[in-house]
């Protein structure tokens, strides 16, 4: 923890990546039950240009990971609550495919092997250097599939799982039938996550229209996606309306 706090103090503007396009920031979920360490890691991750959310225990971490999409999960939990191993196992059982980086005070080989066997992608023992954690995060994000829709790509947001190769969508494990156009619209939303898209853009890129047909075409299809994929279509969490501008996907 002391090392992490030290690195936090070093993380001034000199260590910050160029802000660039904020829409491209990778989303990290930090499941950490030590507030001081969580704050130190979060500050360094933010300084590196990542978008970070913190869950203070296993239950909260599972809820956040299944409700929203994250590019990578950093997992560090100690008893008496859910252990990191339990949370990692449950994340994989719920089809969360994001890389999982486990931090642990246990250094025995058997613990590392068990963590990797149940689904963790990497394992770092304490005390650790925060710069090493950041390097491991960057390495896993670099290796992770980034092109949505490439053969075999799986995308998950909340309880929704999208298999682009098979053109299949499921919700809590149950198939959700989408028309070809609905699936194309969903794919375009996912590819442009976090961007505000006008109805004109969606008509041009998804429907191939170059004229100016009624924007109700887009509205009707977005309404259908909400009805099929949102927990409460009247208060959408993923497919947001941006007044006078269009829509934004936040999955």
Beta strands, then each sheet from edge to edge (+ up, - down):
strand 1: 27-32
strand 2: 51-55
strand 3: 72-76
strand 4: 99-104
strand 5: 122-125
strand 6: 154-157
strand 7: 160-163
strand 8: 168-171
strand 9: 174-175
strand 10: 196-197
strand 11: 239-242
strand 12: 246-249
sheet 1: 2+ 1+ 3+ 4+ 5+
sheet 2: 6+ 7- 8+ 9-
sheet 3: 10+ 12- 11+
end
